[in-house]
């Protein structure tokens, strides 16, 4: 029996995403709406980090891409 694309999609685990230079998380929001899992975000600006912490409490935050 051949599976449809929708059935196939449900069996695949979501891809993980690391958002670099995250700002306030616009790309992360779009990725999550498409079923991706945002694991880490990198942003140096303190205000943006505060927004990210509120919007995406489950993802790890970093202030330097070398961390």
C-alpha positions as CSV (number, residue, x, y, z in Angstrom):
1,X,0.0,0.0,0.0
2,X,1.4,3.3,-1.0
3,X,1.5,6.1,1.6
4,X,0.4,9.7,0.8
5,X,2.8,12.6,1.4
6,X,0.7,13.7,4.4
7,X,1.0,10.2,6.0
8,X,4.7,10.1,5.3
9,X,5.2,13.5,6.8
10,X,3.6,12.5,10.2
11,X,6.1,9.6,10.6
12,X,9.2,11.8,10.2
13,X,10.6,13.5,13.2
14,X,10.8,17.3,12.9
15,X,14.1,18.9,11.8
16,X,16.0,20.9,14.4
17,X,16.9,24.5,13.8
18,X,19.5,26.8,15.2
19,X,18.7,30.5,14.7
20,X,21.7,32.7,14.3
21,X,21.5,36.5,14.7
22,X,17.9,35.8,15.9
23,X,16.6,39.3,16.6
24,X,13.2,38.8,18.1
25,X,12.7,35.4,16.5
26,X,10.8,36.0,13.2
27,X,12.5,33.1,11.4
28,X,12.1,30.8,14.4
29,X,8.4,31.6,14.5
30,X,8.1,30.8,10.8
31,X,10.0,27.5,11.2
32,X,7.9,26.4,14.2
33,X,4.7,27.1,12.3
34,X,6.0,24.8,9.5
35,X,6.7,22.0,12.1
36,X,10.4,22.5,12.8
37,X,11.9,22.4,16.3
38,X,14.0,25.5,17.3
39,X,16.7,24.2,19.7
40,X,19.0,27.1,20.0
41,X,19.0,30.9,19.3
42,X,22.0,33.2,19.1
43,X,21.5,37.0,19.8
44,X,23.8,39.6,21.4
45,X,21.2,42.3,22.0
46,X,19.8,42.2,25.6
47,X,16.3,43.5,24.6
48,X,16.0,40.9,21.9
49,X,17.2,38.2,24.3
50,X,14.4,39.2,26.7
51,X,11.8,38.9,23.9
52,X,13.2,35.5,22.8
53,X,13.1,34.2,26.3
54,X,9.5,35.1,26.6
55,X,8.5,33.8,23.1
56,X,10.7,30.7,23.0
57,X,11.3,29.6,26.6
58,X,12.2,26.0,25.6
59,X,15.1,27.0,23.3
60,X,18.6,27.6,24.6
61,X,19.9,31.1,24.3
62,X,23.5,32.1,23.4
63,X,25.1,35.6,23.0
64,X,28.0,34.5,20.8
65,X,28.1,32.1,17.8
66,X,31.3,30.6,19.2
67,X,29.5,29.3,22.4
